[in-house]
Every structure is written in structure tokens, then in C-alpha cells.
Amino acid sequence: MSIPTVALVGRPNVGKSTLFNKIVGMRVSIIEDVPGVTRDRIYQEANYNNKKFYLIDTGGIDASKLKFNAEIKMQAEIAIDEADIVVFMVDGKEGLTSNDLIVRDILRRSKKKVIVAINKIDTKLAKDNLYDFYELGFDTYIPISSIHNTGYIDLMDKVTEDFEESEEEIDDRLKFSIIGRPNVGKSSLMNALLNEERVVVSDIAGTTRDSIDSVLKYHGEEYVMIDTAGMRKKGKVFESIEKYSLFRSLKSIDRSDICLVVIDAEQGITEHDKHITGYAIERGKGLIFVVNKWDTVKDSTINDYKKLMRAEFQFATYAPIVFLSALTKKRIHTLMPEVIKVGENIKKEIQTSVLNNVILDAYQLNIPPSYKGKRLKIYFSSQTGIKPPKFTIRVNNKGLIHFSYERYLENKLRENFDLEGTPIILKFKNRSGDD
């Protein structure tokens, strides 16, 4: 089942980020009363009445000459292109503006289904302005107040009326996606894996638009490889700025157990590579770096390049690094064993008694300093989840946990257990139950 996509668009400060946070149920977008704060499209999976969909929050489109405004306009256009439905937010209090008309023109060209959400309707002024918005020429108008909850149910019922209810899909096969910026060799790597000996392949329809999942049979086991290779459309808008290829990668990351981040050995590491990697970690996915086009590097050894990778990706030092050439298939055989190992590590379960021994030994070895006369005490630890491994640690006061001490405990867990390739989540709870 394909998961639909909804984009929130509009000029600055009409309340898109507040509505976005309400729909996804967490504070993600930056809410600040300054035009142009939400510069990047923010993307989350959301659920309303058991109907799943992707939600994109875009930066406000403004005709004035802000430096990043051309980028915001481009982001919004790409978000609209990806969307099945667009919620066009306007400010009822301020009434119709020239910027609203610019957004209207972009939406008309897109020919997408548009719902106009007239926000801040809780004032008399907004009620007086209500009918001015019909001039925009769309079919559906819903008055809302995203701060006071007015009209929210009407809006969400309308947005999701044609969406299907989610059915839980049970598929135990390990899923991995090949992600990275354009032209790093993702397609070549897929083809190299599919053509390798001992691999049997069949194409099945992917569950997201524009994606094909391939089933690999490797050493008697089936694996699902999620293709993100075709995540860019031709045309000036889509070719011009690398980071706008990110959106389709995000969908593929969400559906994966493991992400293979492909780095172009020749071109080196970019901020875009770090952005994609950070998203995979934030989503709790297993991680493997694949340095592709290794055959083109003449002036560096694997050890030298590994040091460079570790320095650039200091937030992901636990991820294995594989060096290969997808085109010549040199060292291609080194990749699947890493995928299998990381696949085991993301599901790793650690015995409670062994876990407690490691955590308490780590505590005794490095007792944290006291803060305002109080010192952190650790009482009991247990594993409370997998994919990735999650550990809950009962303490006297979780407010005493410093991020450096949390990192210390994570490092101790990694020293004692093979957790290569998987992020781990530590959750601290007060023993008293008062959280």
C-alpha cells in the first residue's frame, strides 16, 4: 500500500509549523515569530484515525528579497510535486495578501488537490476577512485555529478522506536501502549486488511511489533491497541543488532496517552525506558506510581513508566502512557479510543480569561528580526494545544525567557487546516512577 504525502505550504508566519507539530504529535518544526525560520522542508510520518501519511512542512514563500527565499520557493515547489494533497495555509487575521496570490499561482500550476486552511479564525477580524479568501479560486476552505484547536478535526477529516486505513504488514525479511547523494553510484551498487553469484532476484512493487524493491536471495536467505536510485527528476529545479534529492531518501530510510550510505571516494565527503546519515541515525536505523569508486583512488590507503571518515562522521563511529567499486565489482563480496552482521546487531538482546553487571561496573569505575549536593545513582537496567536496541536505566534523578556521562555508558556497552552498525537508545527513568 502506497503511503500518501501531504504538504503544508503558505507565506511566512501563517501557522504552518504549529499545525505540523499538532498533526505529528511532537515539537519538530522551529516555531519563532521571524519570517523564514523554517528554511528546510521538515518531513515526518503522521497518523490520523489509523490512516498513515507523510507530512512535509515547507518554509514560507515570500516575494521579498530574503537571501534564502529562492531556495525556500524551490523547496516548496518540490514538496508540492511530491504531495498527493496540499494544505494551503492563510492568515485569517491579516486577510488576503500578495504573497498568498504568489503561492496560489504555484499551486494552480501544480494541478494538485488543494485544501485552503484559513488560520487564526478565533478573532472577529478573521471572521470579517473569511470570504475574501474565496478569491483564490479553490474548491475547499476550512476555517481553523491551530493554537485553539478549532476546525482541526474538520480539516484532518477532509485531508484524509480518500486515504486507506493502515494494515500492519508482517515481513520478517531484513530490509536495507542504498542511500546517498546523486551520482555516487547507488544504481551501479544495486546492479552489482543483483548480478553477483548466488543472488537470485525478482522485482516486487515498492510500497512508496517511484520505488522498486528487489528481493535478494543470498546464501539461502531472502533480503529486501529498497531502491532510491531514481529519486531525482530531470529538469532544472530538480538538478540544481543536491539537498532536494533528500525527500525520497527519507521515505526509503523509514522503510529500512539498515541504511547503506554510499560515499563517492573520488569526490569525498559532503555536508549532504552527513545530513542523510544523521537522519538514518535519528530514525534508529542500522548503518554501513560504503565508499564506492575505490578503484579510482590512487593516493590514499584504506586506513588513511578510514581515519578521514571517522573524523568527518564523529557521530557514527560505530558504523562499519566497506571499500569497493560497484562498477568493476572489486571487493563487492565484502558488503553482504556486513549487512548480515549489522542485521543481527540491530536485533541483539542482552541478558538482564549481564547488562546490569556492565552498567554497574561502569558506574563504579567512573562515579559521576555531585551537582548541587546531589549525585547520580544507578539502580537497575533492562533492555526494553530492539531495532535498535533500547535500554532503560533506573536512577535516583534523571535530571542529573549529563550527555557526556550518557555517552560514556554507551561506549561501555559497545566495549562489552558487539553492537557494531547499530545506534543504541538509553532511556533514564526515576526509580520513584516520578518522571
Buried (B, 14 or more C-beta within 10 A) or exposed (E): EEBBBBBBBBBBBBBBBBBBBBBBEEEBBEBEEEBBBBBBBBBBBBEBEEBBBBBBBBBBBBBEEBEEBEBBBBBBBBBBBBBBBBBBBBBBBBBBBEBBEBBBEBBEEBEBBBBBBBBBBBEEEBBEBBEBBEEBEBEBBBBBBBEEEBBBEEBBEBBBEEBEEBEEEEEEEBBBBBBBBBEBBBBBBBBBBBEBEEBEBEEEEBBBEBBBBBBBEBEEEBBBBBBBBEBBBEEEEBEEBBBBBBBBBBBBBBBBBBBBBBBBBEEEBBEBBBBBBEBBBEBBBBBBBBBBBBBEBEEEEEEEBBEBBBEBBEEBEBBBBBBBBBBBBBBBEEBBEBBBBBBBBBBBEBEEEEBBEBBBEBBEEEEBEEEEEEEBBBBBBEBEEEBBBBBBBBBBBBEBBEEEBEEBBBEBBBEBBEBBBBBBEBEBBBBEEEE
